Amino acid sequence: MPHEPLPGANAGAAPRAREASRRAALAKLGLAAGVAYLAPVVVHLDRASEAIAASHCPPGYTLYGGRCKKSYSDTRLKRDIEPVARLASGIGLYRYRYRWSETLYVGVIAQEVAALVPDAVTRGASGFLEVDYWRLGLALETWDEWRARAKRRAA
């Protein structure tokens, strides 16, 4: 099994229970007023009805650079970590670089998310924690993408 759910995660739940769990997690985070399904793309909407993520990827993956990639969010894989925002739920958004990259990203820290929304975090075969950004109603973005979206929202 490539992903081992964290203790307290509801990985074996039936699809309806998982959907209810996801909706409850989004409500707890104060992120989603609703979810619009546009086959086969799922678009998540925040309270301002701004689309913040669109993906053909399965849960646990993030569309980045046109490819579905694992959302490694384990703090052990990151460097130059700086807080940039805090959601109403208490989950922080951080600017960071992965240890193998010079690109700046904005995302969450898996260890922090695990304490608040355990269903959104799994331990991969590598032993590192991965976050299902889809379940949180978020998207992994580069620092430049995040700033551009913030400017559009402020305008």
N, C-alpha and C positions, 0 to 999 in steps of 0.2 A: 504494500500500500504506500503510494508516494507521499501522502499527507496524513499525518496523525493529528486528530483534533486535540486541542488543549483541554485539560480538565475543565468541566463546566460547559463546554461547547455542546451544541445540540446537533451534531453532525449526522446522526442516524434518524432524524425526524422525517416524517412524511413531508412531501412537497408543500402541502397547505400549512403545516406547522412551521416549516422553515420560512415560508413567505410571511406568515404572521410574526415570526421572530424577527425577520428582517425589517418589517414595517415597524414593529415595536422599537427596534434599535434605532431606526431612522427618526422616529418620533422622539425618543429619548435624547437624540442628538440635536433635535430641533432643526433638521436639515431639509426634510422633504414635506412638501404639501401634497405631493402625489407622484405617481410614476406613470409615464405614458409609454405604451407598448406600440412600437412601429416596426412591424415585422420586417426583417429579423433583427432590427436594431432596437436596443433598449436605451431609452433616454431618461436620465434622472433629472428631476426638476427641484430646485431649491425654492424657498418661500417666495422669492421674487420671480418665479417661473422662468429663471434663466437656465438653459440647458448647461450642465456642468460636466457631463460625461456622456459619451455615446460609444458603444462598443459592440463588436461582433464576438467578443471574447467570452468564454465561459467564466462563471464565478471563480475568483481566485487569480485571475489574470487581468492585466491592464493593457489596453491598446496603446502602444507607444511606438512611434516611428513606423506605423503601418503594420506592426506585428504584435501578436499577443505575447506578452511576457509576464513572468512571475513578478509579483509585487513584493520583493524582498524589502522588509521594513525593520529588520532586526537592527538594533542600535550598534551591534558588534560589526556590522558591515558599512557603517557610516562614519564620516569624519567631518570636521568643521561644522558641527551642528549648532544652529542658532534658532531660537524661537521667533516666529513671525506673527502668529495669531493664536488665539485660543477660542474654540467653539463653545457654545453655551453648555454643552455636555461636559466640558472639562478637558476634552481631547485637544492637545496642542497640534498646531501645524508648525513645521520646522523647515528651515532652509538647510541643506546639507549637500555633501558630495558622497558618492559611494567610494569606497577605498580604492577602487580600480579606475575611477573616472575623474576628470576635471570639471565635468558638467555640474552646475548647481541645480538642485531639484527642490520642490516643496512637497512635503508629504507628512505622514505620521510616523510615530515610533511604535513598533509592534508591542513592546513591553507595556507601554502606556495604554494602548487600545485593549490589550488582553484583560486589563483590570476592569475596564468599563463595558466592553462589548466582546466577550470571549468567543462568540460564534463567528466573529470576523477574523479570527487569527488561527492559523494552523502552523504546525511545525513540519517543515519540508524534510525530504529524505537527507538533506545536507545537515540537518539539525538546527538550521536557522529559522526564525519566525517569519511568516509571510502574512500580509494583510490583504484581505479581500476588500479593496477600495469600493467595489460595486455595492457591497453590503452596507458600507458606510455612506453611500451616496456621494462619494468623492472621486476625484480623478488625480492620479499622479501626474504632476506637471513640472516642467522646467521652471526655474526662477523667472525667466523672461516671459513665459506663457502666463504664469501666475500674476506678474506685475501688469501685463497687458490686459488681462481679464479684469483686474482690480481697477485699472484706469477706465475701461469701458463702463463698468458698473458705476463709477463715481461721476461719469459725464452725464 
